[in-house]
Amino acid sequence: MYPLYYIYYMSQLFWIALTKLKPTQKWGVQYLKLLEVKYNGNFDETVIKKVSKFQSIQLHFVAATFAKLFNRRLTELEKELNIKYFLMTVLYDDLIDNNKTDETKLNQIFYHPEKVVPDSFNELVLVNMHMDLLNQVVDKADYLYAMENIHIAQKDSVLQFDQNTSIEKINDITNRKGGFSLLMCRHYLIDSKFTVLDECWYTLGGLIQMTNDLFDTYKDTQEGIRTFANQLDNIEEIRSIYQKQKDTLKSQIQKLPMSMSRKIEFSILISVIPAFGDIAIQQLKRIQGNSSSLPNFNEIKRKELIIDMEKPSNIIRLFQFAFKNGKLWK
């Protein structure tokens, strides 16, 4: 029966990718333009492209998939909260990455946004998105707990530039950054809260961050950012860490108090996410070849590490790996 389930739900996902992503991305651009008018300023073009693209992907492939566990579609309000979240995080990352503010100001933005006097258009929008989202969520205490942990993880991520930081610490930072970031998004949906569902949000968030690290080995190496994907010298160690995260998520899905049919649908729909990471691991395995270890990433050419997902062979592999990842039983 599983192959039939897979074909059915994967066909739905393929149809969404063809018909929904671009229109939602276009809507995102229009929404950001309205905010420019409202707050009397202009976003950098890279901000508009990044926010409009990723809010669309998250909306259809993550938020909508969690909503299907409750047999429902997303509301217009949930759609709006989703783009506000992405705009807030992109502007927050921009402040940190480009050293546009100090830690005192960042803490004030986080803990006391109502008292902030913005120094720029981006800060003004960031503060307003933060307050809008805070006013919309039901469980403010849990929401602020997740947000504070992202704030802490972002500050801890400076350790990823330190050669003395252990791989265990790097993995911990990776999981907290990705896990709490996605867990925040749970608060933008109207569905009931229960522990094992939160665990799925958190583990999937860590898996997404790990997948990004696997795809960004060249960029991260050039920037001096240390991740599990560019610091371990054996592909089997990398594969083992990634597989453990996938197995944890699968175990959590199995424990969800939904019908088996809902859990099968959920598992298949999110199976594409780790499939991207599996493709990256397969590519690293080819680079290692018959050697006992991977070469120094600084010595690997960019074209060997960049993964072209438009290649037909990679698209086929994506569906092959997703087929394996989506299966809830042996």
N, C-alpha and C positions, 0 to 999 in steps of 0.2 A: 504493500500500500504506500510506503514512503515515497517511492519514485513518482507516484501520481500526485501526492500532496506537494512534492517539490515542484513539479512542472506547473501545477495550478497556481501556487502562491508566488513562484518566481516569475510566472507570466504576468501576474498582477504588478509585481515590482518593476518589471521591464516596461510595462505600459505607463506606470507612474513616471518613470525616468524619461520616457519619450514625450509625455503630454503635460506633466505638471511642473517639472523643475524650472523650465525656462519662463513660463508665465508667472510663477511665484517669485522668481528672481527679478523679473521686470516690475512686478508689484513692489518688491523690496526697494528698488531704485526710486520709484515714485514716492514711496513712503519717506525715504530719506530726504528727498527733495522738499517734501512738505515740512519736515523738521528744520531744514535750512531756512525756510521762510519764517517758521514760527520763532526760531531762536536767532534769526538775523545774522547768518554767517554761511560758510561753505565748508563742506568736508573735503579732505584730500581725495582725489580720484581712487587711490588705492583702498581707502576706507570704504567707499561706496561699493567697489567691486568685491572686496572681501566679505563685507556684511551681507550684501544682497545674495551672493553665491552660497555662503555657508548657512545662512538662515533657511534657505530653501531646502538644502540637503538635510539639515537637522529636522525641519518640520515634517518632511515626507518620509524620511527613512528611520527616524528615531522617535520623535514625539507621536506621530500618527500610529507607529507600530505599538507603542505602549498603550495608546488609547484603544486600539483594537482588542487588547486584553479585556477591556470592559465593554466590548461590542458597541463602540460608538465612534463618531468622527470628531475631529477637532472643531472647536468653536472659533468664531472670528476674534474673540478676545484672546484666546490662547495663541492664535496666529500672531497677534500684535505683541503680546508679551514675549514671544519667541524672538522677534526681530529686535525688540528693545534690549533683550539680554545680550544678543550678539553685538549690537552697537556698543553697549556698555563695556563688554569684555575687550573688544577691539580697541576702544579708546583708552581703557585702563592699561592694556598691554603697551600701547603706544607711549603712554606717559612713563612707564617703567623702562621699556627698551631703549628709549631715546633720552633718558634722564631729564625729562621736561619738568620734573618736580622733585621735591625732597620727601624723605620718609615721613616727616611731621605732617606735611600736607596730604600725603596719601592716607595716613591714619585718620586725619580729619574727614577726608572724603568718605572713608569707609564707616567710621563710627559716628560722625556728626555731620552728615551731608547738609542738613538744614542751616548749619552755621558757616558753610564754606562761601568764600568770596572768590568766584572763578577768575582766573587770570587769562583765560582764552575762551574762544568759542567751543573748542573740544571739551574743556573742563566744564563749561556751563551745561552742555548736553549730557556729559557723563553724570554729573550730579543729579540732573533732572531724571535721567533714565533710572538711576539707582533709587531715587525717592519714589518714582512711579511704580517700579516693581515691588518695592518694599510695602507700599500701600495696598497692593493688589493681593499679595500672598495671604493665605489663611493662617498658617503656622509660622509666625514671625520668628519665634525662638529657634526652631529647627532651621529655618532659612538663613538666619544670621549665623548660626553655628557652621553651616556649610560654607557660607561666604567668608567667614573668618578663617576657616581652614584653607581656603583657596589663597587668601591673603598671606597666610603663613607659608604655604607651599611655594608661592611665588618668591617670597623673600629667601626661602631656603634654596631655591634653584640656583642661586649664585654659587653654591657648593659644586654644581656641575662643571664649573670652570676650574676646580681645584683638583690637581693630579692625585692628591692624597685621599679624596673621597672614595669610600668603598663602593663596590657594585651594589651591595645591599642597601646602602643609603641612597644611591642613585635610583634604584627601583622603588624605594619608599617614596621619594619625591615625585617620581613619575606617576605612581598610583594615586597619590594625594592630589596632584595637579589635575589629572584627568578625572579621577573619581568624584571629587567634590565639585568640580566644574559642571559635570553632567547631573550630579545629584541636585544642584541648584535648579535645574530645568524641571525636575519633578514637581517643584512648587508652583510652576506656571500652568499645570494641568489641574482639572477639577476633581480627579479621581481620588478615592479614599487612600489613606496612608497605611501601609503595614510593612513590617521590618524586612521581610524577604524581598519585597518589590524594591525597596530602597537599596538593598544589597545588589540587585540586578542593575539598577541605575549606576551605582558606584563602580561595580566591577566592569561594566561595559565602558564607562568613562575611562578607566585605567587601560582597558584594551584598545580604545581609540587612540589614547596618547601613545601607547606602545607601537601601534600601527603607524602613526605619524613619524615616530622615531625611526622605524624601519625604512620608511620611504625617504627620510631626510638625512641619511647617513653622510652623504657628501656635504650638504650644507652645514650640518652640525659639526662635522670634522673641521671644515674650513673656519668656522666661527669659534672653535675651541670648546664646544658644548659636548660634554661626555654623557653618553646614554648607554643603556644595555646593548644597543645595536651596534655601536662603534667602539666599545671598550673590551668586550669579550673576544678572545682570539680564536674561539672554536665555534663553528656553526651549530653544533649539537647543543652547546650550552645556551645559545640564543634561542634555538628552537624549543628547548626544554622549558625555559622561562615563559615563553609565549604560549606554549601548550598548556602549562599550568594555569595561566589566566583564562584560557578558553575553557578548560575543564571546570574551573570554579564557577564560571558563568553558567555553564550547562547544568551543573548541580543545583544552582540557585533557581534556574528556570523550572527544573523538575519539581521543586518544592512549592511553586506558586499555587495558591488555592483556586486555580481556574480549571476549567475542563481540559482534558487532554487535547482536544481539537484546538482550543485557543493557544495552548502552549506549543503545539506543533507549528501552528501558523506563526507565532511570535519567533520561535527558534529559526525557522526557515527565512523569515523576512530580515532578521539581523545577521544571518549567516554570511552575507556578503562582506560585512565589515572586517571580520578576521581573515576572510579570504584574501583581501588585499595584502595583509601582513604575511600570509603564507606564500604569496607570489614573491614578495621581497626576500623572504628567507630562502626560497628556492634559488633566487638569483645569487644570493650570497654563497649558497652551497656550490653553485657552478664556479664562482670566483675562487673558492677554497680548493676545489678539485680534489685531487688525491693527496694534497698536502695535509699535514697534521694540524695546521692552524691557518687562520685567515692572514693575508698580508696586512701590513700597516696601511690603514685607511688613507693616510696622507700620500701614499704611493700609488693608490688606485686612481685611474683616470675617471673623470666625471661621467663619461658615456657608459662606463661599466656599472656605475651605481645608480644612474637615473633609470627609472622604470617607465616605459612608454605603455600606458594603459589603452592606447588606441590600436596597438598591434593586435591582429586577430588571435594570435597564439596566446597572448595574455588574457584576452577576453574569455577564451575557451578555458584557460586555467582557472580564471575567476569563478566560473560556474562549476567547475570540477571540485575546487576546494570548498565552495559554498555548499555543495551537495553533501560533502563529508561533515562540515561544521554544523549543518542544520539538523542532523539526525540526533534525536534525544535518547535513543537507545542503541545498544551494540548490534 
